[in-house]
Amino acid sequence: MAENDAVLLLRIEEMIKTHTSQIDSLGEEIIKLKDMLNDIFVNDETFQVHDKTAKEAAKIRSNTKKEIMKRLDVADLANKLKSLRSEQKELKVGLSDYLREYQRLSGSNEIE
């Protein structure tokens, strides 16, 4: 029995080494291909123009959102939403604690 365990251990060790080697090799290939793909986008003039335009639009959108959030009615609504989310989170934590205790005491994972 011990001899079988030793043989099994050696086979597992060899599989580990093989898999590790394959993972490393694939990782190097992935990095190489990812760099090639990134270079294509960096060197494409049309993509660069569109990327710059998209970033500018995102900045304008973000600034507009900040300005709208400064309005009293919007800020009030955002605070109410934040409060409700916080309350919901607290209730979920409490429910989780109750369920864990119910399971411990009853030994059951179901409530009828």
DSSP file (Angstrom, degrees, kcal/mol; ACC not computed):
  #  RESIDUE AA STRUCTURE BP1 BP2  ACC     N-H-->O    O-->H-N    N-H-->O    O-->H-N    TCO  KAPPA ALPHA  PHI   PSI    X-CA   Y-CA   Z-CA
    1    1 A M     >        0   0    0      0, 0.0     4,-2.0     0, 0.0     5,-0.1   0.000 360.0 360.0 360.0 -43.2    0.0    0.0    0.0
    2    2 A A  H  >  +     0   0    0      1,-0.2     4,-2.1     2,-0.2     5,-0.1   0.844 360.0  54.6 -65.0 -34.1    2.8    2.5    0.9
    3    3 A E  H  > S+     0   0    0      2,-0.2     4,-2.4     1,-0.2    -1,-0.2   0.908 107.4  49.6 -66.8 -41.6    4.5    1.7   -2.5
    4    4 A N  H  > S+     0   0    0      1,-0.2     4,-2.6     2,-0.2    -2,-0.2   0.895 110.5  50.8 -62.0 -40.3    1.3    2.5   -4.4
    5    5 A D  H  X S+     0   0    0     -4,-2.0     4,-2.5     2,-0.2    -2,-0.2   0.892 109.9  50.1 -64.1 -39.4    1.1    5.8   -2.4
    6    6 A A  H  X S+     0   0    0     -4,-2.1     4,-2.2     2,-0.2    -2,-0.2   0.918 112.0  46.9 -65.8 -43.5    4.7    6.6   -3.3
    7    7 A V  H  X S+     0   0    0     -4,-2.4     4,-2.3     2,-0.2    -2,-0.2   0.922 113.3  49.2 -63.7 -43.8    4.1    5.9   -7.0
    8    8 A L  H  X S+     0   0    0     -4,-2.6     4,-2.6     1,-0.2    -2,-0.2   0.905 109.8  51.7 -61.0 -42.5    0.9    8.0   -6.9
    9    9 A L  H  X S+     0   0    0     -4,-2.5     4,-2.5     1,-0.2    -1,-0.2   0.904 109.8  49.1 -62.0 -42.6    2.7   10.8   -5.2
   10   10 A L  H  X S+     0   0    0     -4,-2.2     4,-2.2     2,-0.2    -1,-0.2   0.897 111.5  49.3 -64.9 -40.6    5.4   10.8   -7.9
   11   11 A R  H  X S+     0   0    0     -4,-2.3     4,-2.4     2,-0.2    -2,-0.2   0.917 112.2  47.7 -64.4 -43.0    2.9   10.9  -10.6
   12   12 A I  H  X S+     0   0    0     -4,-2.6     4,-2.5     2,-0.2    -2,-0.2   0.912 110.7  52.1 -63.9 -42.1    1.0   13.8   -9.0
   13   13 A E  H  X S+     0   0    0     -4,-2.5     4,-2.3     1,-0.2    -1,-0.2   0.908 110.2  48.4 -60.9 -42.2    4.3   15.6   -8.6
   14   14 A E  H  X S+     0   0    0     -4,-2.2     4,-2.5     2,-0.2    -1,-0.2   0.898 111.0  50.4 -65.6 -40.6    5.1   15.1  -12.2
   15   15 A M  H  X S+     0   0    0     -4,-2.4     4,-2.8     2,-0.2     5,-0.2   0.889 109.4  52.0 -63.8 -38.6    1.6   16.3  -13.3
   16   16 A I  H  X S+     0   0    0     -4,-2.5     4,-2.6     2,-0.2    -2,-0.2   0.939 111.3  46.4 -61.7 -47.0    2.1   19.4  -11.1
   17   17 A K  H  X S+     0   0    0     -4,-2.3     4,-2.3     2,-0.2    -2,-0.2   0.903 113.6  48.9 -63.4 -41.4    5.4   20.2  -12.7
   18   18 A T  H  X S+     0   0    0     -4,-2.5     4,-2.5     2,-0.2    -2,-0.2   0.936 113.3  46.1 -63.7 -47.0    4.0   19.7  -16.2
   19   19 A H  H  X S+     0   0    0     -4,-2.8     4,-2.8     2,-0.2    -2,-0.2   0.902 111.7  51.8 -63.9 -40.6    1.0   21.9  -15.5
   20   20 A T  H  X S+     0   0    0     -4,-2.6     4,-2.4    -5,-0.2    -1,-0.2   0.920 110.8  48.3 -61.5 -43.9    3.1   24.6  -14.0
   21   21 A S  H  X S+     0   0    0     -4,-2.3     4,-2.3     2,-0.2    -2,-0.2   0.913 112.8  47.6 -62.7 -44.0    5.4   24.5  -17.0
   22   22 A Q  H  X S+     0   0    0     -4,-2.5     4,-2.8     2,-0.2     5,-0.2   0.900 111.1  51.3 -65.0 -41.0    2.4   24.7  -19.4
   23   23 A I  H  X S+     0   0    0     -4,-2.8     4,-2.3     2,-0.2    -2,-0.2   0.921 111.7  47.2 -62.0 -44.6    0.8   27.6  -17.3
   24   24 A D  H  X S+     0   0    0     -4,-2.4     4,-2.0     2,-0.2    -2,-0.2   0.914 112.8  49.1 -63.0 -43.3    4.1   29.5  -17.5
   25   25 A S  H  X S+     0   0    0     -4,-2.3     4,-2.0     1,-0.2    -2,-0.2   0.921 112.8  46.7 -63.9 -45.2    4.4   29.0  -21.2
   26   26 A L  H  X S+     0   0    0     -4,-2.8     4,-2.9     1,-0.2    -1,-0.2   0.879 108.9  56.3 -64.4 -37.1    0.9   30.0  -21.9
   27   27 A G  H  X S+     0   0    0     -4,-2.3     4,-2.2    -5,-0.2    -1,-0.2   0.906 107.5  48.1 -61.2 -42.0    1.4   33.1  -19.7
   28   28 A E  H  X S+     0   0    0     -4,-2.0     4,-2.2     2,-0.2    -1,-0.2   0.910 112.9  48.1 -64.9 -42.1    4.3   34.2  -21.8
   29   29 A E  H  X S+     0   0    0     -4,-2.0     4,-2.6     2,-0.2     5,-0.2   0.895 110.3  52.2 -65.1 -40.7    2.4   33.7  -25.0
   30   30 A I  H  X S+     0   0    0     -4,-2.9     4,-2.7     2,-0.2     5,-0.2   0.924 109.8  48.5 -61.3 -45.2   -0.6   35.6  -23.6
   31   31 A I  H  X S+     0   0    0     -4,-2.2     4,-2.4     2,-0.2    -1,-0.2   0.919 111.7  50.3 -61.3 -43.9    1.6   38.5  -22.6
   32   32 A K  H  X S+     0   0    0     -4,-2.2     4,-2.0     1,-0.2    -2,-0.2   0.935 114.5  42.8 -60.7 -48.3    3.2   38.5  -26.1
   33   33 A L  H  X S+     0   0    0     -4,-2.6     4,-2.5     2,-0.2    -1,-0.2   0.876 112.6  53.4 -68.1 -37.2   -0.2   38.5  -27.9
   34   34 A K  H  X S+     0   0    0     -4,-2.7     4,-2.7    -5,-0.2    -1,-0.2   0.915 109.2  49.0 -63.2 -42.6   -1.7   41.1  -25.6
   35   35 A D  H  X S+     0   0    0     -4,-2.4     4,-2.4    -5,-0.2    -1,-0.2   0.900 110.6  50.9 -63.1 -40.6    1.2   43.4  -26.2
   36   36 A M  H  X S+     0   0    0     -4,-2.0     4,-1.7     2,-0.2    -2,-0.2   0.925 111.9  47.2 -62.0 -44.5    0.8   42.9  -30.0
   37   37 A L  H  X S+     0   0    0     -4,-2.5     4,-1.6     1,-0.2    -2,-0.2   0.919 111.7  49.9 -63.7 -44.9   -2.9   43.7  -29.7
   38   38 A N  H  X S+     0   0    0     -4,-2.7     4,-2.5     1,-0.2    -1,-0.2   0.893 107.7  54.7 -60.9 -40.0   -2.3   46.8  -27.6
   39   39 A D  H  X S+     0   0    0     -4,-2.4     4,-2.3     1,-0.2    -1,-0.2   0.870 103.2  56.4 -61.5 -37.1    0.3   48.0  -30.1
   40   40 A I  H  X S+     0   0    0     -4,-1.7     4,-0.6     1,-0.2    -1,-0.2   0.930 111.1  42.9 -60.6 -44.9   -2.3   47.8  -32.9
   41   41 A F  H >< S+     0   0    0     -4,-1.6     3,-0.7     1,-0.2    -2,-0.2   0.894 112.9  52.1 -69.3 -38.9   -4.6   50.1  -31.0
   42   42 A V  H 3< S+     0   0    0     -4,-2.5    -1,-0.2     1,-0.2    -2,-0.2   0.871 114.1  43.8 -63.8 -36.3   -1.9   52.5  -30.0
   43   43 A N  H 3< S+     0   0    0     -4,-2.3     2,-0.7    -5,-0.2    -1,-0.2   0.469  89.5  98.7 -90.9  -2.2   -0.7   52.8  -33.6
   44   44 A D    <X  -     0   0    0     -3,-0.7     4,-2.1    -4,-0.6     5,-0.1  -0.783  57.8-160.9 -91.1 115.9   -4.2   53.1  -35.2
   45   45 A E  H  > S+     0   0    0     -2,-0.7     4,-2.2     1,-0.2     5,-0.2   0.890  88.6  51.9 -64.2 -42.0   -4.9   56.8  -35.8
   46   46 A T  H  > S+     0   0    0      1,-0.2     4,-2.3     2,-0.2    -1,-0.2   0.919 110.3  48.9 -62.2 -43.9   -8.7   56.4  -36.1
   47   47 A F  H  > S+     0   0    0      1,-0.2     4,-2.9     2,-0.2    -1,-0.2   0.913 109.8  52.3 -62.2 -42.2   -8.8   54.6  -32.8
   48   48 A Q  H  X S+     0   0    0     -4,-2.1     4,-2.3     2,-0.2    -1,-0.2   0.898 109.9  48.3 -62.4 -41.0   -6.7   57.2  -31.1
   49   49 A V  H  X S+     0   0    0     -4,-2.2     4,-2.3     2,-0.2    -1,-0.2   0.933 114.9  44.9 -64.0 -45.7   -9.0   60.0  -32.3
   50   50 A H  H  X S+     0   0    0     -4,-2.3     4,-2.6     2,-0.2    -2,-0.2   0.880 111.7  52.8 -67.0 -37.6  -12.1   58.2  -31.1
   51   51 A D  H  X S+     0   0    0     -4,-2.9     4,-2.2     2,-0.2    -1,-0.2   0.919 110.4  47.5 -63.4 -43.6  -10.5   57.3  -27.8
   52   52 A K  H  X S+     0   0    0     -4,-2.3     4,-2.2     2,-0.2    -2,-0.2   0.916 112.6  49.3 -63.7 -43.3   -9.6   60.9  -27.2
   53   53 A T  H  X S+     0   0    0     -4,-2.3     4,-2.4     1,-0.2    -2,-0.2   0.909 110.9  50.3 -62.2 -42.8  -13.1   62.0  -28.1
   54   54 A A  H  X S+     0   0    0     -4,-2.6     4,-2.4     1,-0.2    -1,-0.2   0.899 110.1  50.0 -63.8 -40.8  -14.7   59.4  -25.8
   55   55 A K  H  X S+     0   0    0     -4,-2.2     4,-2.0     2,-0.2    -1,-0.2   0.900 110.8  49.2 -65.6 -40.3  -12.5   60.5  -22.9
   56   56 A E  H  X S+     0   0    0     -4,-2.2     4,-2.2     2,-0.2    -2,-0.2   0.911 111.7  49.0 -64.5 -41.8  -13.4   64.2  -23.5
   57   57 A A  H  X S+     0   0    0     -4,-2.4     4,-2.7     1,-0.2    -2,-0.2   0.900 109.9  51.7 -64.3 -40.4  -17.1   63.2  -23.6
   58   58 A A  H  X S+     0   0    0     -4,-2.4     4,-2.5     2,-0.2    -1,-0.2   0.881 109.3  50.4 -63.8 -37.6  -16.8   61.2  -20.4
   59   59 A K  H  X S+     0   0    0     -4,-2.0     4,-2.4     2,-0.2    -2,-0.2   0.921 111.6  47.2 -66.2 -43.5  -15.1   64.1  -18.6
   60   60 A I  H  X S+     0   0    0     -4,-2.2     4,-2.4     2,-0.2    -2,-0.2   0.920 112.6  50.2 -62.6 -44.0  -18.0   66.5  -19.7
   61   61 A R  H  X S+     0   0    0     -4,-2.7     4,-2.5     1,-0.2    -2,-0.2   0.920 110.7  49.6 -60.1 -45.0  -20.5   63.9  -18.6
   62   62 A S  H  X S+     0   0    0     -4,-2.5     4,-2.2     1,-0.2    -1,-0.2   0.911 111.4  47.9 -62.4 -43.8  -18.8   63.6  -15.2
   63   63 A N  H  X S+     0   0    0     -4,-2.4     4,-2.1     2,-0.2    -1,-0.2   0.890 111.3  51.2 -65.0 -38.6  -18.7   67.3  -14.7
   64   64 A T  H  X S+     0   0    0     -4,-2.4     4,-2.4     2,-0.2    -2,-0.2   0.915 109.5  50.4 -63.8 -42.9  -22.4   67.7  -15.7
   65   65 A K  H  X S+     0   0    0     -4,-2.5     4,-2.5     1,-0.2    -2,-0.2   0.910 108.8  51.9 -61.7 -42.4  -23.3   64.9  -13.2
   66   66 A K  H  X S+     0   0    0     -4,-2.2     4,-0.8     1,-0.2    -1,-0.2   0.907 110.1  49.0 -60.8 -41.8  -21.4   66.7  -10.4
   67   67 A E  H >< S+     0   0    0     -4,-2.1     3,-0.7     1,-0.2     4,-0.4   0.913 111.6  48.2 -64.7 -43.1  -23.2   69.9  -11.1
   68   68 A I  H >< S+     0   0    0     -4,-2.4     3,-1.5     1,-0.2     6,-0.3   0.893 106.5  57.7 -64.7 -38.9  -26.6   68.2  -11.1
   69   69 A M  H 3< S+     0   0    0     -4,-2.5    -1,-0.2     1,-0.3    -2,-0.2   0.700  95.7  66.0 -65.7 -18.3  -25.8   66.5   -7.8
   70   70 A K  T << S+     0   0    0     -4,-0.8    -1,-0.3    -3,-0.7    -2,-0.2   0.697  77.1 105.1 -76.1 -18.8  -25.2   69.9   -6.2
   71   71 A R  S <> S-     0   0    0     -3,-1.5     4,-2.8    -4,-0.4     5,-0.2  -0.381  77.8-128.1 -63.9 141.1  -28.9   70.8   -6.6
   72   72 A L  H  > S+     0   0    0      1,-0.2     4,-2.3     2,-0.2     5,-0.2   0.896 106.2  48.1 -59.7 -45.6  -30.7   70.6   -3.3
   73   73 A D  H  > S+     0   0    0      1,-0.2     4,-1.9     2,-0.2    -1,-0.2   0.881 114.8  45.8 -66.2 -37.0  -33.5   68.3   -4.5
   74   74 A V  H  > S+     0   0    0     -6,-0.3     4,-2.6     2,-0.2    -2,-0.2   0.908 112.4  50.2 -72.1 -42.1  -31.1   65.9   -6.2
   75   75 A A  H  X S+     0   0    0     -4,-2.8     4,-2.3     2,-0.2    -2,-0.2   0.894 110.4  50.9 -62.1 -40.0  -28.7   65.8   -3.1
   76   76 A D  H  X S+     0   0    0     -4,-2.3     4,-2.2    -5,-0.2    -1,-0.2   0.924 111.2  47.6 -62.9 -45.2  -31.7   65.1   -0.9
   77   77 A L  H  X S+     0   0    0     -4,-1.9     4,-2.4     1,-0.2    -2,-0.2   0.907 111.1  51.2 -62.3 -42.9  -32.8   62.2   -3.1
   78   78 A A  H  X S+     0   0    0     -4,-2.6     4,-2.3     1,-0.2    -1,-0.2   0.885 109.9  50.0 -63.2 -39.5  -29.2   60.8   -3.2
   79   79 A N  H  X S+     0   0    0     -4,-2.3     4,-2.4     2,-0.2    -1,-0.2   0.895 109.9  50.2 -66.4 -40.1  -29.0   61.0    0.6
   80   80 A K  H  X S+     0   0    0     -4,-2.2     4,-2.6     2,-0.2    -2,-0.2   0.920 111.3  49.2 -62.8 -43.0  -32.4   59.1    1.0
   81   81 A L  H  X S+     0   0    0     -4,-2.4     4,-2.4     1,-0.2    -2,-0.2   0.914 111.0  49.6 -61.5 -43.7  -31.2   56.5   -1.5
   82   82 A K  H  X S+     0   0    0     -4,-2.3     4,-2.1     1,-0.2    -1,-0.2   0.905 111.2  49.7 -62.0 -42.1  -27.9   56.1    0.4
   83   83 A S  H  X S+     0   0    0     -4,-2.4     4,-2.4     2,-0.2    -2,-0.2   0.913 111.0  48.7 -63.6 -44.5  -29.8   55.8    3.7
   84   84 A L  H  X S+     0   0    0     -4,-2.6     4,-2.6     1,-0.2    -2,-0.2   0.899 111.0  50.4 -64.4 -40.4  -32.2   53.1    2.3
   85   85 A R  H  X S+     0   0    0     -4,-2.4     4,-2.4     2,-0.2    -1,-0.2   0.899 110.6  49.8 -63.2 -40.0  -29.3   51.1    0.9
   86   86 A S  H  X S+     0   0    0     -4,-2.1     4,-2.2     2,-0.2    -2,-0.2   0.919 111.6  48.0 -64.3 -44.1  -27.5   51.3    4.3
   87   87 A E  H  X S+     0   0    0     -4,-2.4     4,-2.3     1,-0.2    -2,-0.2   0.912 111.3  50.8 -62.6 -43.1  -30.7   50.1    6.1
   88   88 A Q  H  X S+     0   0    0     -4,-2.6     4,-2.3     1,-0.2    -2,-0.2   0.908 109.4  50.9 -61.1 -42.2  -31.1   47.3    3.5
   89   89 A K  H  X S+     0   0    0     -4,-2.4     4,-2.1     1,-0.2    -1,-0.2   0.915 109.6  49.9 -62.5 -43.5  -27.5   46.2    4.1
   90   90 A E  H  X S+     0   0    0     -4,-2.2     4,-2.3     1,-0.2    -1,-0.2   0.899 110.4  50.6 -61.6 -41.6  -28.0   46.1    7.8
   91   91 A L  H  X S+     0   0    0     -4,-2.3     4,-2.9     1,-0.2    -1,-0.2   0.892 108.9  51.4 -64.7 -39.4  -31.1   44.0    7.5
   92   92 A K  H  X S+     0   0    0     -4,-2.3     4,-2.3     2,-0.2    -1,-0.2   0.891 109.7  49.7 -64.7 -39.1  -29.3   41.5    5.2
   93   93 A V  H  X S+     0   0    0     -4,-2.1     4,-2.2     2,-0.2    -2,-0.2   0.927 112.6  47.7 -64.5 -44.2  -26.5   41.1    7.7
   94   94 A G  H  X S+     0   0    0     -4,-2.3     4,-2.6     2,-0.2    -2,-0.2   0.920 111.1  50.6 -62.0 -44.5  -29.1   40.6   10.5
   95   95 A L  H  X S+     0   0    0     -4,-2.9     4,-2.8     1,-0.2     5,-0.2   0.908 108.7  52.2 -59.6 -42.6  -31.0   38.0    8.4
   96   96 A S  H  X S+     0   0    0     -4,-2.3     4,-2.3     1,-0.2    -1,-0.2   0.914 110.1  48.3 -60.5 -43.1  -27.7   36.2    7.7
   97   97 A D  H  X S+     0   0    0     -4,-2.2     4,-2.3     2,-0.2    -2,-0.2   0.923 112.3  48.9 -63.1 -44.2  -27.0   36.0   11.4
   98   98 A Y  H  X S+     0   0    0     -4,-2.6     4,-2.8     1,-0.2    -2,-0.2   0.912 111.8  49.0 -62.1 -42.8  -30.5   34.8   12.1
   99   99 A L  H  X S+     0   0    0     -4,-2.8     4,-2.6     2,-0.2    -1,-0.2   0.905 110.7  50.1 -64.5 -41.4  -30.3   32.1    9.4
  100  100 A R  H  X S+     0   0    0     -4,-2.3     4,-2.2    -5,-0.2    -1,-0.2   0.919 113.6  45.6 -62.0 -43.7  -27.0   30.9   10.7
  101  101 A E  H  X S+     0   0    0     -4,-2.3     4,-2.7     2,-0.2     5,-0.2   0.896 111.4  52.7 -67.5 -40.5  -28.3   30.7   14.2
  102  102 A Y  H  X S+     0   0    0     -4,-2.8     4,-3.0     1,-0.2     6,-0.4   0.927 110.8  47.4 -59.5 -45.3  -31.5   28.9   13.0
  103  103 A Q  H  X S+     0   0    0     -4,-2.6     4,-2.4     1,-0.2    -2,-0.2   0.912 112.1  50.1 -63.0 -42.1  -29.4   26.4   11.1
  104  104 A R  H  < S+     0   0    0     -4,-2.2    -2,-0.2    -5,-0.2    -1,-0.2   0.925 117.7  38.8 -62.5 -45.0  -27.2   25.8   14.2
  105  105 A L  H  < S+     0   0    0     -4,-2.7    -2,-0.2     1,-0.2    -1,-0.2   0.875 127.6  31.4 -75.9 -37.8  -30.1   25.3   16.5
  106  106 A S  H  < S-     0   0    0     -4,-3.0    -3,-0.2    -5,-0.2    -2,-0.2   0.720  90.0-136.1 -94.6 -21.7  -32.4   23.3   14.2
  107  107 A G     <  +     0   0    0     -4,-2.4     2,-0.3    -5,-0.4    -4,-0.2   0.608  68.2 116.7  74.2  10.7  -29.8   21.5   12.1
  108  108 A S        -     0   0    0     -6,-0.4    -1,-0.3    -5,-0.1    -2,-0.2  -0.854  56.8-158.7-116.5 148.0  -31.9   22.3    9.1
  109  109 A N  S    S+     0   0    0     -2,-0.3     2,-0.4    -3,-0.1    -6,-0.1   0.309  75.6  69.4-101.7   6.8  -31.2   24.4    6.0
  110  110 A E        -     0   0    0     -7,-0.1     2,-0.5     2,-0.0    -2,-0.1  -0.945  59.9-156.3-129.6 147.4  -34.9   25.0    5.2
  111  111 A I              0   0    0     -2,-0.4    -2,-0.0     1,-0.1     0, 0.0  -0.990 360.0 360.0-118.9 126.1  -37.7   26.9    6.8
  112  112 A E              0   0    0     -2,-0.5    -1,-0.1     0, 0.0    -2,-0.0   0.468 360.0 360.0 -85.7 360.0  -41.2   25.7    5.9
